[in-house]
Structures are given as structure tokens and as C-alpha cells.
Amino acid sequence: MNGPGSGVAKDPENTAQTSPKLDNPGVRIPPPLVYLAAILLGAGIDQLIPIRVLPGNLTAWLGGPLILLAVTLAGLSVREFRKAQTAIRPDQPASTLVTTGPFRYSRNPMYLALSILQVGIGIWMNSVWVVVLLLPVLVWITYGVIAREEQYLPGRFGQPYLDFQARVRRWL
């Protein structure tokens, strides 16, 4: 995803209105829905084949802080998008390259937050399945979402995005 901040690059040509080609990364399924589906599927499998790894008294102590971290990271990321007045959804055109807030440390803090959330929920539920199903989600996010965004954003923002990409890691 693109990111907001003091290093804000606006789209100089506003190609959203002038270009006939697709003006978004082409992501068709909203990433939060994929994470939600994996969590629900994991919870369902857990009902049929429960596998417990952690003692029950540790699940809230470990899962709770991860959930809180994820919600905080997501909230800070959304705040930066709103400050920059750009689209949050990857199926809409980006008007501003966001490079501030959590985007100073990760090019994809919202996907990172969703991943941490899934792990936190899995630990809180003491469900191996919820945690294990994060693996196919990460493959889809990396190749089906982030790779598309990384193809789209250089055409949208040019050198400022390439500099951002060279300076900030994809995940952490």
C-alpha cells in the first residue's frame, strides 16, 4: 500500500481521469476479507479438530497484546491515509504516496497489522489452525496484492515511490 506523511508525493497528472488504463493495482478481493475468511475457516476447523499448544492461562496474556498492537498499528496507518486524503482500498486509485507514520518503517503496515491480528486471535483462541492459515494468506497478500501494488505505484508516483521502496522494507 502507499503511505502518507511529511514526504507526500501527489500524482502530478491526476491520471485517474485522463488515462483509459486501469488506475489501481487491480486487487479484486479486499485484503481484510481474506484475513477474516482465514480466521473463520481456522475457527471452523478448530471446532472439528482442536489442537492446543499453549496452556489456557497464557492465551489471553499473549494474544491480547498482539491484538492491541494490531489495532493500534492499523489505526495509525488509517490516520495517515486520511491525513493524506488518499484511498485506503487497493481497488481504488492512489492520489498520494504516504511515507509518514508507520509507513516510515514498513511499506505495508496495514497488511502487517492484519497479520499480527490473525496471529493474536489465533493465540487468544488457542487455535493452531487460525495461526497456520496465515501462511496461505501471506502468500496471497505478497503475490496477489503487494506485487500488484508494487507494479502500479511506480507508474503512479515515479521516482518518489522508487526512492521510498529502496528506503523502506516491504514488511519490517
Solvent accessible surface area in square Angstrom, and as a share of the most:
residue,aa,sasa,rsa
1,M,17,0.08
2,N,9,0.04
3,G,0,0.00
4,P,0,0.00
5,G,13,0.12
6,S,117,0.76
7,G,42,0.40
8,V,60,0.35
9,A,20,0.16
10,K,122,0.52
11,D,19,0.10
12,P,115,0.73
13,E,121,0.54
14,N,70,0.36
15,T,32,0.19
16,A,42,0.33
17,Q,152,0.68
18,T,101,0.59
19,S,33,0.21
20,P,143,0.90
21,K,147,0.62
22,L,112,0.56
23,D,20,0.10
24,N,26,0.13
25,P,17,0.11
26,G,9,0.09
27,V,5,0.03
28,R,215,0.78
29,I,92,0.47
30,P,54,0.34
31,P,1,0.01
32,P,72,0.45
33,L,97,0.48
34,V,28,0.16
35,Y,3,0.01
36,L,88,0.44
37,A,59,0.46
38,A,9,0.07
39,I,19,0.10
40,L,111,0.55
41,L,102,0.51
42,G,0,0.00
43,A,23,0.18
44,G,36,0.34
45,I,43,0.22
46,D,5,0.02
47,Q,144,0.64
48,L,148,0.74
49,I,96,0.49
50,P,78,0.49
51,I,71,0.36
52,R,125,0.46
53,V,106,0.61
54,L,48,0.24
55,P,78,0.49
56,G,60,0.58
57,N,114,0.58
58,L,74,0.37
59,T,14,0.08
60,A,57,0.44
61,W,193,0.68
62,L,80,0.40
63,G,0,0.00
64,G,30,0.28
65,P,77,0.48
66,L,53,0.26
67,I,43,0.22
68,L,123,0.61
69,L,92,0.46
70,A,2,0.01
71,V,88,0.51
72,T,67,0.39
73,L,28,0.14
74,A,32,0.25
75,G,41,0.40
76,L,68,0.34
77,S,0,0.00
78,V,37,0.21
79,R,121,0.44
80,E,3,0.02
81,F,1,0.00
82,R,171,0.62
83,K,131,0.56
84,A,10,0.08
85,Q,154,0.69
86,T,15,0.09
87,A,25,0.19
88,I,51,0.26
89,R,128,0.47
90,P,13,0.08
91,D,48,0.25
92,Q,70,0.31
93,P,53,0.33
94,A,6,0.05
95,S,43,0.28
96,T,0,0.00
97,L,3,0.01
98,V,0,0.00
99,T,14,0.08
100,T,17,0.10
101,G,13,0.13
102,P,14,0.09
103,F,0,0.00
104,R,140,0.51
105,Y,139,0.53
106,S,2,0.01
107,R,19,0.07
108,N,2,0.01
109,P,1,0.01
110,M,19,0.08
111,Y,2,0.01
112,L,24,0.12
113,A,2,0.01
114,L,34,0.17
115,S,9,0.06
116,I,31,0.16
117,L,43,0.21
118,Q,0,0.00
119,V,39,0.22
120,G,0,0.00
121,I,35,0.18
122,G,1,0.01
123,I,33,0.17
124,W,141,0.50
125,M,60,0.27
126,N,19,0.10
127,S,2,0.01
128,V,36,0.21
129,W,58,0.20
130,V,0,0.00
131,V,50,0.29
132,V,64,0.37
133,L,31,0.15
134,L,16,0.08
135,L,116,0.57
136,P,74,0.47
137,V,7,0.04
138,L,50,0.25
139,V,90,0.52
140,W,71,0.25
141,I,0,0.00
142,T,23,0.13
143,Y,156,0.59
144,G,17,0.16
145,V,0,0.00
146,I,1,0.01
147,A,34,0.26
148,R,106,0.39
149,E,6,0.03
150,E,26,0.12
151,Q,147,0.65
152,Y,30,0.11
153,L,5,0.02
154,P,35,0.22
155,G,68,0.65
156,R,15,0.05
157,F,12,0.05
158,G,29,0.28
159,Q,108,0.48
160,P,63,0.40
161,Y,3,0.01
162,L,75,0.37
163,D,65,0.34
164,F,1,0.00
165,Q,55,0.24
166,A,93,0.72
167,R,156,0.57
168,V,8,0.05
169,R,171,0.63
170,R,83,0.30
171,W,59,0.21
172,L,124,0.62
